[in-house]
Every structure is written in structure tokens, then in C-alpha cells.
Amino acid sequence: MQSLRSFPNVQSLIDRLLDSAVPGEVLPSQQTLAEARNQLFKTLPSNGIGLESTIEHLTRYIKPALNGNSLTANYYGFVTGGSTAAASLADNLATLYDQNVQVHLPNETIATDLEDAALRMLCSLLSLNAEEWPHRTFTTGATASNVIGLACAREAVISKHLTAKGAYSVSCVGETGLVKAMREAGVEDIQVLTSAPHSSLSKAASILGLGRSCIKLIGHENAPHLIDLAKLESALQEPNVASIVAISCSEVNTGKFATHSESHMREIRHLCDRFNAWVHVDGAFGIFARLLTDADDASLIQASSGIELADSITGDGHKLLNVPYDCGFILTRSRSNAEQVFQNPNAAYLSGGAASDIASPLNIGIENSRRFRALPVYATLVAYGRHGYAEMLERQVRLSRGIAKYITESAHFELLPERTVKEGIKDSFDDVFIIVLFRARDASLNDRLVDLIKATAKIYVSGTAWKGLPACRFAVSNWAVEPERDLQLITSVLEGIVHDWKSRTAA
Ligand SMILES: *Cc1c(COP(=O)(O)O)cnc(C)c1O
């Protein structure tokens, strides 16, 4: 039996856990998975097996059966990011201290001050003025951030309709509930107007009682990812309907942006002001395009500019910021509006210290008890700074463009979305960010492409669909990317697959 009373030197245990070899492959084999599944404890041991045996169990069976996407730069699935050394270290500290960050207690802990400092540095990294975003907090990820963004939007747009009607209410949805507040405001429906939205936007709409069907697409006929201003204006004119506009600041399948310039954002802002609508930006990973400064990156710089005109902004930490799961953030312009929604009332034991610039996180976000997820963000921003992050992103973008160029020049693959003549000269890939979507030209190879790539266990890609056919997607987001080295590996994997395919079909 293991005593719970003694607390060993955790660091030496972590060293032992990590010391055993880091996986060279991006996926465990089926055999490794089966063995681990076989070894999983499925019943609670009456007497624990003890720390020693647990380390042995984790090292021998569990660790090899995970996909070590942070530890290899060649995992291109989803947009997973990785974890920088500074972030990983700090995350261990957060675990060790098990600090709960829900109430601002400045005389007892530095935790909320540090969280605020991390959020301010993050704003600075993204060229946003923290003073304009007084409601800012860390979340569990972009999905939670979208829930908070839409909840703040829902509160504000109904409240604006109430005011427009001459009614005055201090708090509307948060206090009286959605149904009554809408009735009082004379609002019959709430719509979320967007283009190429992430699936979590529908999920947020469902959670918040708006319903998944409130999402309406207003993309351009020929470029569905781009917000069509004429469609936007006509949707905003719907009588007795409150509107939230959601800007997809880089879409997860194609990497495309919903706006093309600051003036595009300005027009959207202008229309939304006319019709009392809220502008939410989902910039989970796209907002990091604001780190780019090169002349080559002009189109991405344009597409991510003007974001500061929004009412709320979602971003992810565990993607391009390369901090561990689970970490995202949300920024909105009004702390009082956020408090109408998230105030945790009547809990005397949770009331915080003195009035302060720093809000108690429990009153401005979903959770009460929360992990100290600000610590890894703080550590990584301090360790690498603006230039470190810009350089990291430039490497990721360079690799993505290298992949796009290879795909375009290859006789066997096709880059998606198909490029129009206007998008021009084939060897210009300035619009490629960190997502590369493509397919094999041979339909039967294309059907199996994702599986064949995964089976090499050298690189990992996600499968998706494009216009009803299977497609394959690279999402480059790991801090450890080395463009030349990684492009060579990627092209050799793809060439190998084509070669094997040809010899098999010829036989
Ligand atoms: C990844 C992503 C999300 C969801 O983020 P989670 O961190 O998985 O919750 C939302 N929006 C966009 C644009 C994304 O790329």
C-alpha cells in the first residue's frame, strides 16, 4: 500500500517519466495500442499499486500509446500546436502548486496579477491595446471563448434593442432570462451572420439557447469564406431580429480569412453600428497572422487587420501560442456587460479583496475554480518575446508555403481550393498561412491518401472533405518546425506513397 502522506521529489519522478525515449514516430502502432488497452486498469485497486509501479505502468504501456504531437514537429493533424520548453516547465509548476485562480486576492497570491500581466502581454503580441479590452480572460480553448463571446453578444444586442424601444434595464438576459428579455425588447429572433464558421460556433449557439439554426451564411457567391457586404446589409435589415456577426479569422479547413482588409472590417463595423449588431471575431489561430511583418505577407497582414474594430475576439493558446492544453482566451470591450452574464452572485466566501483593476476571474468567465493556465503563457511570452514568436510563425508559414509549392508542382497532387486565374501566378503562395489543403489527382489513391500517410508514422495529417471528395490537410503549428528539414521529410513521404501506389497498380 502506498502512503499518501509523504510527498516525494516530484521533479525527479517527472525526469524519470520523460527520460525514457521520446517517440520518433507520430503514431503508435496498432499493436502498441492493443497492448496498452489490455493493460489499462479497469477496476479501482483497493490497495494502490504505489508510485514505483505506477511510473513503470505509465512508462511501459501508456506513454508509448499516446500520439506525442508536442514532442515531434511532424504532427500536422488538426491545429494542435505543441508546448515550448518554457511553457512546459511552467505548466509543471502550475500542477505542483495546484493554485486555484478564481478570486483576486492580491494580499495572498500573485496569481491574478500574473494572469493580468500575461493577458496584457498577449494583447501586445497581437497589436491590440489592452486598455480597449477591459474584459479579458483565459479559457479552456476557443470553443469556450466562442461561448463567452456569443453570451456577451446576446446580452448586449438584446439590451440595445431594449434601449432602442425606450425601455431601460440594468441587466437583461443575465437576470430575467432569454425568453422574457426578448419579449420585453420586442426581439423575435437572434441570428448569427457568418461565413465559413468553425463548428464550435454552432455548438456555442446551441449552448446559449440561440439554436444551431440561428447561424446564417453570408459569404460571397464565388468566395464563400469572404463576408459579402450586400448580403450582410440585407440580413441586418430583418425587422425585430437581433444580430451577431461572427468573423472567421482564418478558417480551419482552408486557412482562408473572412475579411480581406481593414476597410472591409470597417464597412462591417459601420453596418453593425447602424443596426445594433455585435461583431465577434473567431481568430483561434488566424489572429496570430498579426505577428507577420514581411512584405511577402502583405495579403495575410491585410486579412488580419481591422480585427481591433470588433466587440469580442476569440483566440487559442494551445494552437499557435504553443502552450499546453487547455488554454484559450477571450477579449471583449465591456467588463460590465460581461459581469451581467458571468457574475457569480451571493457567495460570501468567494468575495475577493479590495476593488481593483483586476477582476476576479470567476465573475467574468465560465468557471469558478480554475487552473493557473496563465502561468505557461506568462513564462513562454517572457522567455521568447515578440521576436521569438514572430520567428516561430515565420518558420511555420515558410514550411506551409513550401508544401503548397511542392503540391502545385507535383503531377500527382492538387492544391485546394482550386486557384482562379486572378489568384494568379502559380508560384506565388503569399496567401498560404499555416493550413495546406490538397488531394491526389488519382481518385483511387485519393480515397486512401490520408490512411497511407498515417501508416508511415513519419508524419501525421488530418483527413477532411472538399466539395464532397476526400481531401488531406496539413496544419503546421508546432514550435519546433524546421522548414528545410521538414519539407524534405514531407516530400519524401508523399513521393514514397506515389511510388508504391504506381508499382502496385502496375502489377
Ligand atoms: C480550433 C478552433 C476552434 C475551437 O478551438 P478549441 O481550442 O478546440 O476549443 C474554434 N474556432 C477556430 C477558428 C478554430 O480553429
Ligand as a Chemical Component Dictionary entry (heavy atoms), coordinates in Angstrom:
data_LIG
# 
_chem_comp.id                   LIG 
_chem_comp.type                 NON-POLYMER 
_chem_comp.pdbx_formal_charge   0 
_chem_comp.three_letter_code    LIG 
# 
loop_
_chem_comp_atom.comp_id 
_chem_comp_atom.atom_id 
_chem_comp_atom.alt_atom_id 
_chem_comp_atom.type_symbol 
_chem_comp_atom.charge 
_chem_comp_atom.model_Cartn_x 
_chem_comp_atom.model_Cartn_y 
_chem_comp_atom.model_Cartn_z 
_chem_comp_atom.pdbx_ordinal 
LIG C1 C1 C 0 -9.700  25.221 -33.245 1  
LIG C2 C2 C 0 -10.715 26.246 -33.484 2  
LIG C3 C3 C 0 -11.804 26.414 -32.615 3  
LIG C4 C4 C 0 -12.052 25.504 -31.441 4  
LIG O1 O1 O 0 -10.996 25.592 -30.578 5  
LIG P1 P1 P 0 -10.761 24.610 -29.362 6  
LIG O2 O2 O 0 -9.499  25.134 -28.830 7  
LIG O3 O3 O 0 -10.669 23.237 -29.939 8  
LIG O4 O4 O 0 -11.898 24.755 -28.433 9  
LIG C5 C5 C 0 -12.682 27.449 -32.870 10 
LIG N1 N1 N 0 -12.513 28.248 -33.931 11 
LIG C6 C6 C 0 -11.486 28.103 -34.804 12 
LIG C7 C7 C 0 -11.368 29.033 -35.968 13 
LIG C8 C8 C 0 -10.556 27.092 -34.610 14 
LIG O5 O5 O 0 -9.543  26.945 -35.457 15 
# 
loop_
_chem_comp_bond.comp_id 
_chem_comp_bond.atom_id_1 
_chem_comp_bond.atom_id_2 
_chem_comp_bond.value_order 
_chem_comp_bond.pdbx_ordinal 
LIG C1 C2 SING 1  
LIG C2 C3 SING 2  
LIG C2 C8 DOUB 3  
LIG C3 C4 SING 4  
LIG C3 C5 DOUB 5  
LIG C4 O1 SING 6  
LIG O1 P1 SING 7  
LIG P1 O2 DOUB 8  
LIG P1 O3 SING 9  
LIG P1 O4 SING 10 
LIG C5 N1 SING 11 
LIG N1 C6 DOUB 12 
LIG C6 C7 SING 13 
LIG C6 C8 SING 14 
LIG C8 O5 SING 15 
# 
